[in-house]
Amino acid sequence: MANRILLGNRSTGGYGVYVGKSGQNVLTTTEPMQFDSRMGASAIVQSFGQGYVEAGQTSTISHNLGYNPLFAVRWNLPTDLSSGVAQRVYTPAFADSDIEEIDEDRDETIFEAEVGFGVKVAHANTSSITIQNFHSVDNGDLSNETPPRIYYAIVIFHEADYTGGIGL
């Protein structure tokens, strides 16, 4: 039978009240606890990083935890940077749209394009998270436009994801 509850000094965490998940030994597990008095009201950071993703591309961030962890991602456009520091950031959201402008008589298309914008973040599997730059311009009258690179920051927590993959 596994040691599930500890009130005292845990070699990898110090003094506290610890409750392991079913089947886990609270003294040796590296998995998130069912209860950890040290956490208070916040999650423990497992890792963090930043980078960029070109338009229409995806970046994969490996965490190798073996489960889907809680995460937070914020992103910005190059125009949101000043001296390399983000002045504005956005939460992940994305959309795509077909745009068509028709003349007054409704017999001729004046303008058309397919565009996408925003950032999509998802658990790729239990070892990695993907960040997709959804900015795109496909054919039509905007085909000479260059969709932007996006910059991102990510924090991955030890706690299992309770947001259904949306993140914080």
C-alpha contacts under 8 A as a table, 3 or more apart, distances in Angstrom:
res1	aa1	res2	aa2	distance
1	M	23	G	7.81
2	A	23	G	6.06
2	A	24	Q	5.99
2	A	25	N	4.78
2	A	26	V	7.63
3	N	6	L	7.64
3	N	20	G	7.87
3	N	24	Q	7.31
3	N	25	N	4.76
3	N	26	V	5.60
3	N	27	L	6.86
4	R	18	Y	7.92
4	R	19	V	5.55
4	R	20	G	4.87
4	R	21	K	7.02
4	R	22	S	7.30
4	R	23	G	7.80
4	R	24	Q	6.61
4	R	25	N	5.68
4	R	26	V	5.14
5	I	17	V	7.59
5	I	18	Y	5.69
5	I	19	V	4.58
5	I	20	G	6.44
5	I	26	V	6.36
6	L	9	N	7.98
6	L	10	R	7.66
6	L	16	G	7.85
6	L	17	V	5.83
6	L	18	Y	5.10
6	L	19	V	6.57
6	L	26	V	6.88
6	L	27	L	7.72
7	L	15	Y	7.66
7	L	16	G	5.98
7	L	17	V	4.61
7	L	18	Y	6.47
8	G	14	G	7.78
8	G	15	Y	5.02
8	G	16	G	5.46
8	G	17	V	6.53
9	N	13	G	7.39
9	N	14	G	4.96
9	N	15	Y	4.09
9	N	16	G	6.49
10	R	13	G	5.25
10	R	14	G	5.08
10	R	15	Y	6.19
10	R	16	G	7.59
10	R	27	L	6.42
11	S	14	G	6.13
11	S	27	L	7.53
13	G	16	G	7.96
16	G	36	D	7.33
16	G	37	S	5.72
16	G	38	R	6.38
17	V	35	F	7.65
17	V	36	D	6.04
17	V	37	S	5.27
17	V	38	R	7.81
18	Y	26	V	6.86
18	Y	33	M	7.05
18	Y	34	Q	7.89
18	Y	35	F	5.71
18	Y	36	D	4.80
18	Y	37	S	6.57
19	V	26	V	6.47
19	V	33	M	6.02
19	V	34	Q	5.53
19	V	35	F	4.94
19	V	36	D	6.55
20	G	23	G	7.98
20	G	24	Q	5.76
20	G	25	N	6.48
20	G	26	V	4.84
20	G	29	T	7.78
20	G	32	P	7.80
20	G	33	M	4.79
20	G	34	Q	5.32
20	G	35	F	6.92
21	K	24	Q	5.52
21	K	33	M	6.04
21	K	34	Q	5.27
24	Q	29	T	6.21
25	N	28	T	5.64
25	N	29	T	5.63
26	V	29	T	5.67
26	V	33	M	7.76
31	E	158	H	7.69
32	P	158	H	5.94
32	P	159	E	5.57
32	P	160	A	7.04
33	M	36	D	6.01
36	D	39	M	5.77
36	D	40	G	7.93
37	S	40	G	6.03
39	M	42	S	5.60
39	M	43	A	6.11
39	M	44	I	6.79
43	A	157	F	6.18
43	A	158	H	6.99
43	A	159	E	6.26
44	I	157	F	5.55
44	I	158	H	5.72
44	I	159	E	7.11
45	V	48	F	7.56
45	V	155	V	6.91
45	V	156	I	6.04
45	V	157	F	4.33
45	V	158	H	6.10
46	Q	155	V	7.72
46	Q	156	I	5.51
46	Q	157	F	4.78
46	Q	158	H	5.22
47	S	63	H	7.80
47	S	155	V	6.01
47	S	156	I	5.24
47	S	157	F	6.88
48	F	153	A	7.50
48	F	154	I	5.46
48	F	155	V	4.26
48	F	156	I	5.94
49	G	153	A	5.76
49	G	154	I	5.42
49	G	155	V	6.69
50	Q	151	Y	7.44
50	Q	152	Y	5.45
50	Q	153	A	4.17
50	Q	154	I	6.12
51	G	151	Y	5.73
51	G	152	Y	5.52
51	G	153	A	6.69
52	Y	149	R	6.76
52	Y	150	I	5.50
52	Y	151	Y	4.18
52	Y	152	Y	5.88
53	V	57	Q	6.18
53	V	58	T	6.44
53	V	59	S	6.23
53	V	131	I	7.79
53	V	132	Q	7.26
53	V	133	N	6.05
53	V	149	R	5.71
53	V	150	I	5.47
53	V	151	Y	6.52
53	V	152	Y	7.95
54	E	57	Q	5.47
54	E	58	T	7.82
54	E	133	N	6.57
54	E	148	P	6.98
54	E	149	R	4.31
54	E	150	I	6.49
55	A	133	N	5.33
55	A	134	F	6.64
55	A	135	H	5.34
55	A	136	S	6.28
55	A	147	P	5.70
55	A	148	P	5.68
55	A	149	R	5.20
55	A	150	I	7.34
56	G	132	Q	7.16
56	G	133	N	5.39
56	G	134	F	5.55
56	G	135	H	6.00
56	G	136	S	5.93
57	Q	132	Q	5.94
57	Q	133	N	5.68
57	Q	134	F	7.66
58	T	130	T	6.51
58	T	131	I	5.55
58	T	132	Q	4.20
58	T	133	N	6.24
59	S	130	T	5.63
59	S	131	I	5.21
59	S	132	Q	6.38
60	T	128	S	6.50
60	T	129	I	5.79
60	T	130	T	4.48
60	T	131	I	6.46
61	I	128	S	5.41
61	I	129	I	5.19
61	I	130	T	6.14
61	I	131	I	7.88
62	S	127	S	5.85
62	S	128	S	4.20
62	S	129	I	6.50
63	H	127	S	5.44
63	H	128	S	5.51
63	H	129	I	7.81
63	H	156	I	7.92
64	N	126	T	7.14
64	N	127	S	4.10
64	N	128	S	6.59
65	L	68	N	7.55
65	L	69	P	7.61
65	L	126	T	6.78
65	L	127	S	5.69
66	G	126	T	4.83
66	G	127	S	5.46
67	Y	126	T	4.42
67	Y	127	S	6.78
67	Y	160	A	7.01
68	N	123	H	6.64
68	N	125	N	7.32
68	N	126	T	5.06
68	N	127	S	7.39
68	N	160	A	5.88
68	N	161	D	5.79
69	P	156	I	6.67
69	P	157	F	6.06
69	P	158	H	6.11
69	P	159	E	5.71
69	P	160	A	4.29
69	P	161	D	4.66
70	L	156	I	6.16
70	L	157	F	5.32
70	L	158	H	7.05
70	L	159	E	5.71
70	L	160	A	5.34
70	L	161	D	3.84
70	L	162	Y	6.81
70	L	163	T	7.48
70	L	165	G	7.91
70	L	167	G	6.14
70	L	168	L	7.60
71	F	154	I	7.05
71	F	155	V	5.56
71	F	156	I	4.45
71	F	157	F	5.84
71	F	161	D	7.26
71	F	167	G	5.09
71	F	168	L	6.24
72	A	154	I	5.66
72	A	155	V	5.23
72	A	156	I	6.67
72	A	167	G	5.30
72	A	168	L	4.72
73	V	91	T	6.69
73	V	92	P	6.90
73	V	121	V	7.88
73	V	152	Y	6.86
73	V	153	A	5.70
73	V	154	I	4.51
73	V	155	V	6.62
73	V	167	G	7.34
73	V	168	L	7.36
74	R	89	V	5.94
74	R	90	Y	5.48
74	R	91	T	5.13
74	R	92	P	6.68
74	R	152	Y	5.70
74	R	153	A	5.52
74	R	154	I	6.75
75	W	89	V	5.34
75	W	90	Y	5.28
75	W	91	T	6.64
75	W	92	P	7.22
75	W	119	V	7.78
75	W	150	I	6.64
75	W	151	Y	5.47
75	W	152	Y	4.17
75	W	153	A	6.38
76	N	80	D	6.10
76	N	81	L	7.86
76	N	86	A	6.97
76	N	88	R	6.62
76	N	89	V	4.89
76	N	90	Y	6.09
76	N	150	I	5.81
76	N	151	Y	5.39
76	N	152	Y	6.50
77	L	80	D	5.29
77	L	81	L	7.27
77	L	148	P	6.97
77	L	149	R	6.82
77	L	150	I	5.04
77	L	151	Y	6.33
78	P	81	L	5.53
78	P	148	P	7.42
78	P	149	R	7.05
78	P	150	I	6.75
78	P	151	Y	7.34
79	T	82	S	7.99
80	D	86	A	5.68
80	D	87	Q	5.50
80	D	88	R	5.61
80	D	89	V	7.63
81	L	84	G	5.55
81	L	85	V	5.27
81	L	86	A	4.50
81	L	87	Q	5.83
81	L	88	R	7.75
82	S	85	V	5.30
82	S	86	A	6.44
82	S	87	Q	6.66
86	A	89	V	6.74
92	P	118	G	6.92
92	P	119	V	5.13
92	P	120	K	5.82
92	P	121	V	6.58
93	A	118	G	5.52
93	A	119	V	5.44
93	A	120	K	6.00
94	F	116	G	7.42
94	F	117	F	5.67
94	F	118	G	4.11
94	F	119	V	5.31
94	F	120	K	6.04
94	F	134	F	6.52
95	A	116	G	5.75
95	A	117	F	5.71
95	A	118	G	6.55
95	A	134	F	7.77
96	D	114	E	7.45
96	D	115	V	5.65
96	D	116	G	4.00
96	D	117	F	6.34
97	S	114	E	5.80
97	S	115	V	5.44
97	S	116	G	6.29
98	D	112	E	7.45
98	D	113	A	5.96
98	D	114	E	4.47
98	D	115	V	6.48
99	I	111	F	7.72
99	I	112	E	5.26
99	I	113	A	5.17
99	I	114	E	6.06
99	I	115	V	7.66
100	E	109	T	7.00
100	E	110	I	7.58
100	E	111	F	5.54
100	E	112	E	4.20
100	E	113	A	6.63
101	E	109	T	5.93
101	E	110	I	5.43
101	E	111	F	4.91
101	E	112	E	6.28
102	I	105	D	7.95
102	I	106	R	5.60
102	I	107	D	7.20
102	I	108	E	5.75
102	I	109	T	4.39
102	I	110	I	5.32
102	I	111	F	7.05
103	D	106	R	5.24
103	D	107	D	6.70
103	D	108	E	5.70
103	D	109	T	6.32
103	D	110	I	6.14
104	E	107	D	7.94
105	D	108	E	7.57
106	R	109	T	7.70
109	T	112	E	7.27
111	F	140	G	7.45
111	F	141	D	6.13
112	E	140	G	5.25
112	E	141	D	5.88
112	E	142	L	7.88
113	A	137	V	7.15
113	A	138	D	6.55
113	A	139	N	6.09
113	A	140	G	4.35
113	A	141	D	5.91
113	A	142	L	6.07
113	A	143	S	7.78
114	E	136	S	7.99
114	E	137	V	5.80
114	E	138	D	5.16
114	E	139	N	6.79
114	E	140	G	7.08
115	V	135	H	7.31
115	V	136	S	5.47
115	V	137	V	4.59
115	V	138	D	6.34
116	G	134	F	5.74
116	G	135	H	4.87
116	G	136	S	4.86
116	G	137	V	6.58
117	F	133	N	7.76
117	F	134	F	5.10
117	F	135	H	4.01
117	F	136	S	6.51
118	G	133	N	6.53
118	G	134	F	5.21
118	G	135	H	5.89
119	V	131	I	6.92
119	V	132	Q	5.61
119	V	133	N	4.94
119	V	134	F	5.28
119	V	135	H	7.61
120	K	131	I	5.88
120	K	132	Q	5.06
120	K	133	N	6.77
120	K	134	F	6.72
121	V	129	I	7.12
121	V	130	T	5.62
121	V	131	I	4.62
121	V	132	Q	6.32
121	V	166	I	7.56
122	A	129	I	5.68
122	A	130	T	5.43
122	A	131	I	6.89
122	A	165	G	6.05
122	A	166	I	7.40
123	H	126	T	7.05
123	H	128	S	6.20
123	H	129	I	4.43
123	H	130	T	6.29
123	H	165	G	6.50
124	A	127	S	7.56
124	A	128	S	5.56
124	A	129	I	5.18
124	A	130	T	5.87
125	N	128	S	5.66
125	N	129	I	7.17
133	N	149	R	7.43
133	N	150	I	6.61
135	H	147	P	5.64
135	H	148	P	6.69
136	S	147	P	5.47
137	V	142	L	6.58
137	V	143	S	6.15
137	V	145	E	7.13
137	V	146	T	7.60
137	V	147	P	6.64
138	D	142	L	7.70
138	D	143	S	6.25
139	N	142	L	6.82
139	N	143	S	4.99
140	G	143	S	5.70
141	D	144	N	7.60
142	L	145	E	5.43
143	S	146	T	7.94
157	F	160	A	7.76
161	D	164	G	6.58
161	D	165	G	6.67
161	D	167	G	7.32
162	Y	165	G	7.70
163	T	166	I	5.45
163	T	167	G	5.75
163	T	168	L	7.54
164	G	167	G	7.61
